[in-house]
Amino acid sequence: MASLTSKRALATRRLLSLILAISLSSRMFIIGEFHCNRGSWRKSILKGTKLWLTFGGIDGREGTVLLDDKPIKRFSFKHLVAILDHSADAITTVDKRLRFTFWNKGAERMFGWRTEEVIGREMSIIVPEEREGEFREVLRIVEEKGYLEGYQTERITKEGRTVPVEITLTAVRDEGGIEYSAIHRDISKRKKLERELQRSLNNLRKILNQTVNALASAMELRDPYTAGHQRRVTQLVCAIAQEMGLDEEMAKGTCIAASLHDVGKIHIPIEILATPTERLTEIELKMIKTHPRFGYEILKTIEFPWPVAEIVLQHHERMDGSGYPAGLRGEDILLQARILAVADVVEAMNSHRPYRSAHGMKKALKEISENRGLLYDPDVVDACVRVISEKKFQFDS
């Protein structure tokens, strides 16, 4: 009788470990590992508070949850089983040999196996073969830390269907050794929504790219003298951004800005754009210097996920404050604009114009190197020189 009573009490305490996160989640966020000690369970939670689970009755089928010695919840064996079986989640336990010792109604619904079919069987029946190594590593972490929440993986049903799940795992230790409890949540609908959102995002990005290309093409069609300039500047900007280790999103925004950096010239007469700088009148020169501002005004109405309009506005600013339109200095200039400034100068000097021949790459690199730290960001100049001299970057024709 004593042995049976002990087993029942042990089973009750193990069941309790499974439902704590469910029945008490509205009261506290529980993390860590449960320990059984002389008939009571204790657990550290937020702010060093102690949670005590005391058991009474001949077979331990009734008990009280105490928070800092104050009763907050009474429970019974029937109560625990009802909570477990009515849970929409699949709740299971496995022993140290990874054989099932508990399987609720939610698990039956999710995986298709009846309780009597799985108890005592290895959990490999629901783990895809390619995921077994991953899961054993997860169990090692749980054994070490006691708890793991939000673990996303896949499981398989009795019929062989794959189910994406999010699992909360807890290590349960008592006089019988260690067991692992798991709450599996089917996230099929969430994954479907994520895929739909990703498709929508991809479509939006496609539309955005088409808009950018249309604007760039419109500028180049209007101004044949600088046809291809923005495209080639973009090539160098992207190479420099990669060399400097910019994160993917920041690099993407920088490249988009580069492909549109001269869009503000669309309001400047073609005759002025085709005139060598030294032949421009003061008024014409001032007009050309308005193109970053006009570009900003055009692009600020488009809700880019990057500061494209601001980059375009600043791409003629210089480190010493001698640039335009605002005379910004140093780090007041966006890094993306500093990258664009260097690439713009290098491409312009390396390319042929109707009113002059190309200066060549050697002179272009000499220009940015001699003015490194004065006009141009030194880190950007160094990256540009490495890209061209060491990595043999070349503009596409």
C-alpha positions in Angstrom: 0.0 0.0 0.0 2.8 2.4 0.9 4.5 1.7 -2.5 1.2 2.4 -4.4 0.7 5.6 -2.3 4.2 6.7 -3.1 3.8 6.1 -6.8 0.5 8.0 -6.9 2.0 11.0 -5.0 4.9 11.0 -7.4 2.6 10.9 -10.4 0.6 13.8 -9.0 3.6 15.9 -8.5 4.8 15.2 -12.0 1.5 16.1 -13.4 1.6 19.4 -11.5 4.9 20.3 -13.1 3.2 20.1 -16.5 0.4 22.4 -15.8 2.1 25.1 -13.8 2.7 27.2 -16.9 -0.9 26.8 -17.9 -2.8 27.2 -14.6 -0.6 29.9 -13.1 0.5 31.8 -16.3 -2.0 34.6 -15.6 -0.3 35.2 -12.3 3.4 35.0 -13.0 6.1 34.1 -15.6 7.7 30.9 -14.4 11.2 29.8 -15.6 13.7 27.3 -14.4 13.5 23.8 -13.0 11.2 22.1 -10.5 12.7 20.1 -7.6 10.9 17.7 -5.3 12.2 17.8 -1.8 10.7 15.8 1.1 7.2 15.8 -0.2 7.2 19.5 -1.3 8.2 21.2 -4.5 10.0 24.4 -4.6 10.9 26.8 -7.3 12.6 30.2 -7.7 10.6 32.7 -9.8 10.7 36.4 -10.3 12.4 38.6 -7.7 13.6 35.6 -5.7 10.1 34.6 -4.8 9.6 31.0 -3.7 6.8 28.8 -4.9 6.0 25.9 -2.7 3.7 23.0 -3.7 2.6 21.1 -0.7 0.8 17.8 -0.8 -1.8 16.3 1.6 -4.1 13.3 1.9 -3.1 9.7 2.2 -1.9 9.4 -1.4 -0.9 13.0 -2.1 -3.9 13.6 -4.4 -4.6 17.0 -2.9 -2.4 20.0 -2.3 -1.9 23.7 -2.1 0.2 26.2 -4.1 1.9 28.6 -1.7 3.6 31.8 -2.9 5.9 33.2 -0.2 4.0 31.0 2.3 0.6 32.4 1.2 -1.9 30.0 -0.3 -2.8 31.1 -3.9 -4.2 27.9 -5.4 -5.6 24.6 -4.3 -5.5 21.6 -6.6 -6.6 18.0 -6.8 -5.6 15.1 -9.0 -8.9 15.3 -11.0 -8.4 19.1 -11.4 -4.9 18.6 -12.9 -6.0 15.8 -15.3 -9.0 17.9 -16.5 -6.7 20.9 -17.2 -4.3 18.8 -19.1 -6.9 17.0 -21.2 -8.8 20.1 -22.1 -5.6 21.9 -23.2 -5.5 22.6 -26.9 -1.7 21.9 -26.7 -0.1 18.5 -26.8 1.4 17.8 -23.4 3.8 14.9 -23.0 6.5 13.6 -20.7 9.4 11.3 -21.5 11.8 9.5 -19.1 15.6 9.6 -19.2 15.5 6.8 -21.8 13.2 9.2 -23.9 10.2 6.9 -23.6 6.8 8.4 -23.1 5.3 8.4 -19.6 2.4 10.8 -20.2 0.3 11.8 -23.3 -2.7 14.0 -23.0 -5.8 14.3 -25.2 -4.2 17.3 -27.0 -1.4 15.0 -28.0 -3.9 12.5 -29.3 -5.6 15.2 -31.4 -2.3 16.7 -32.7 -0.3 13.5 -33.5 -3.1 10.9 -34.0 -1.6 8.4 -31.6 -3.9 7.2 -28.7 -2.4 7.2 -25.2 -2.2 3.4 -24.9 -0.3 3.3 -28.2 2.5 5.5 -27.1 3.1 5.0 -23.4 6.5 3.2 -23.1 7.4 3.9 -26.7 10.4 6.0 -27.7 9.6 9.6 -28.6 11.4 9.1 -32.0 7.9 8.1 -33.3 7.1 11.8 -33.5 10.5 13.3 -34.2 11.6 13.5 -37.9 14.7 11.5 -38.5 16.7 14.5 -39.6 15.7 16.3 -36.3 16.8 13.7 -33.8 20.3 15.0 -33.4 18.9 18.5 -32.9 16.5 17.4 -30.3 19.1 15.5 -28.2 21.1 18.7 -28.1 18.0 20.6 -27.0 17.5 18.1 -24.2 21.1 18.6 -23.1 20.4 22.3 -22.8 17.2 21.7 -20.9 18.9 19.3 -18.5 21.6 21.9 -17.9 19.4 25.0 -17.6 16.1 23.3 -16.5 13.8 25.1 -19.0 13.5 26.1 -22.6 10.8 28.2 -24.1 9.8 29.0 -27.7 11.8 26.2 -29.3 10.4 25.9 -32.9 10.8 22.7 -34.8 8.8 20.0 -36.6 7.1 16.8 -35.5 5.4 14.0 -37.4 1.9 12.5 -37.0 0.9 8.9 -37.0 0.0 9.3 -40.7 3.4 10.8 -41.5 2.3 14.4 -41.8 4.7 17.1 -40.7 3.5 19.6 -38.1 5.4 22.8 -37.3 5.4 23.2 -33.5 6.6 25.5 -30.8 7.7 23.7 -27.7 8.2 24.6 -24.0 10.4 22.0 -22.3 11.0 21.5 -18.6 13.3 19.2 -16.7 11.5 17.5 -13.8 13.8 16.0 -11.1 12.7 14.0 -8.1 13.5 10.8 -6.3 12.7 8.8 -9.4 15.4 10.6 -11.4 14.8 13.0 -14.3 11.9 13.4 -16.8 11.3 15.9 -19.5 7.9 17.5 -19.9 6.9 19.2 -23.1 4.1 21.5 -24.2 3.7 21.3 -28.0 1.8 24.1 -29.7 0.8 23.7 -33.4 2.0 26.8 -35.2 0.8 25.8 -38.7 -1.5 28.8 -39.0 1.2 31.1 -37.8 3.7 29.7 -40.3 1.1 30.1 -43.1 0.6 33.7 -42.1 4.3 34.3 -42.0 4.7 32.8 -45.6 1.8 35.0 -46.8 3.4 38.1 -45.2 6.7 37.2 -46.8 5.1 36.9 -50.2 3.4 40.3 -49.7 6.8 41.8 -48.6 8.5 40.3 -51.6 5.8 41.8 -53.9 6.2 45.2 -52.2 9.9 45.0 -52.7 9.5 44.1 -56.3 7.2 47.1 -56.8 9.6 49.3 -55.0 12.5 48.1 -57.2 10.4 48.7 -60.3 9.7 52.3 -59.1 13.3 52.9 -58.4 14.3 51.6 -61.8 11.7 53.7 -63.5 12.9 56.9 -61.8 16.5 56.1 -62.7 15.6 55.3 -66.3 13.6 58.5 -66.7 16.6 60.5 -65.5 19.0 58.7 -67.9 16.7 59.0 -70.9 16.4 62.8 -70.3 20.1 63.3 -69.8 22.1 61.1 -72.3 25.3 62.7 -71.2 25.2 61.0 -67.9 23.5 57.8 -69.1 24.7 54.9 -67.0 26.3 57.2 -64.3 23.9 56.3 -61.6 24.0 52.6 -62.5 27.8 52.5 -62.3 27.9 54.6 -59.1 25.5 52.0 -57.6 27.9 49.2 -58.5 30.8 50.8 -56.7 28.6 51.8 -53.7 27.4 48.3 -53.2 31.0 46.9 -53.4 32.2 49.5 -50.8 29.2 48.8 -48.5 30.1 45.1 -48.6 33.7 45.7 -48.0 32.9 47.9 -45.0 30.7 45.1 -43.6 27.4 47.1 -43.6 24.4 44.9 -42.5 22.2 43.7 -45.3 19.4 46.2 -44.8 21.7 49.2 -44.5 23.6 48.2 -47.6 20.4 47.7 -49.5 19.2 51.2 -48.6 22.6 52.7 -49.6 22.5 51.0 -53.0 18.9 52.2 -53.6 19.9 55.8 -52.8 22.9 55.5 -55.1 20.7 54.4 -58.0 18.6 57.6 -57.5 21.2 60.1 -56.3 21.0 62.4 -59.3 17.2 62.3 -59.8 17.0 66.0 -58.7 18.8 67.0 -61.9 15.5 66.3 -63.7 14.5 70.0 -63.2 17.8 71.4 -64.6 18.0 72.3 -68.3 19.9 69.8 -70.4 22.1 72.5 -71.9 23.4 73.3 -68.4 24.1 69.7 -67.5 26.1 69.3 -70.7 28.3 72.3 -70.0 31.7 71.9 -68.4 31.8 73.2 -64.9 34.5 75.8 -65.6 32.2 77.4 -68.3 29.1 77.6 -66.1 28.0 81.0 -64.9 27.5 81.6 -61.2 23.7 81.3 -61.5 24.0 78.1 -63.5 26.4 76.6 -61.0 24.0 77.5 -58.2 21.2 75.8 -60.1 23.2 72.6 -60.5 23.9 72.6 -56.7 20.2 72.5 -56.1 19.9 69.0 -57.4 20.4 67.2 -54.1 17.6 69.3 -52.6 15.2 68.7 -55.5 16.1 65.0 -55.3 15.2 65.0 -51.6 11.9 66.7 -52.3 11.0 64.1 -55.0 12.0 61.1 -52.9 10.7 62.1 -49.5 7.2 61.4 -50.6 8.1 57.7 -51.1 8.0 55.7 -47.9 11.3 53.8 -48.2 12.3 51.6 -45.3 15.7 53.4 -45.4 16.6 57.1 -45.3 17.0 57.3 -49.1 15.9 60.9 -49.4 18.3 62.0 -46.7 21.2 60.1 -48.3 20.5 61.8 -51.7 20.3 65.2 -50.0 23.7 64.8 -48.4 25.8 63.1 -51.1 27.6 66.3 -52.0 28.5 67.2 -48.4 32.1 67.0 -47.5 34.0 66.1 -44.2 35.4 69.6 -43.8 32.1 71.3 -44.2 32.9 72.6 -47.7 30.1 70.7 -49.4 26.5 71.5 -50.2 23.6 72.1 -49.7 23.9 72.4 -45.8 27.7 72.5 -45.3 27.5 69.5 -42.9 30.7 68.2 -41.3 32.1 64.8 -40.3 29.8 62.4 -38.7 26.9 64.8 -39.1 26.8 63.4 -42.6 25.2 60.0 -42.9 27.6 57.1 -43.4 25.6 56.0 -46.5 26.0 59.5 -48.0 29.8 59.5 -47.3 30.0 56.2 -49.2 28.0 57.6 -52.1 30.2 60.8 -52.2 33.3 58.8 -52.7 31.8 56.4 -55.3 30.3 59.4 -57.2 33.6 61.2 -57.5 35.5 58.0 -58.6 32.9 57.1 -61.3 32.7 60.7 -62.6 36.5 61.1 -62.9 36.8 57.6 -64.5 34.1 58.2 -67.1 34.0 60.0 -70.4 31.9 63.1 -70.9 31.0 64.8 -74.1 33.0 67.9 -73.1 36.1 66.0 -71.8 37.8 62.6 -71.9 37.9 60.3 -68.9 40.6 61.2 -66.3 41.1 57.5 -65.5 41.0 55.4 -62.4 44.5 56.3 -61.3 43.7 60.0 -61.1 40.3 59.2 -59.4 42.1 57.1 -56.7 44.7 59.9 -56.3 41.9 62.4 -55.7 40.2 60.5 -52.9 43.5 59.4 -51.3 44.9 63.0 -51.2 41.7 64.3 -49.7 41.2 61.4 -47.3 39.9 62.8 -44.0 39.6 66.3 -45.5 36.8 65.9 -48.0 36.1 62.2 -47.8 35.6 59.7 -45.0 38.9 57.9 -44.4 37.3 54.5 -43.8 35.3 54.8 -47.0 38.3 55.9 -49.0 40.3 52.9 -47.6 37.5 50.5 -48.5 37.2 52.0 -52.0 40.9 51.7 -52.6 40.9 48.0 -51.4 37.9 47.2 -53.6 39.5 48.7 -56.7 43.2 48.0 -56.2 43.1 44.6 -54.3 39.8 43.1 -55.3 40.0 44.3 -58.9 36.6 46.0 -59.1 35.6 47.1 -62.5 32.5 49.0 -63.7 30.2 47.2 -66.0 29.9 48.8 -69.4 
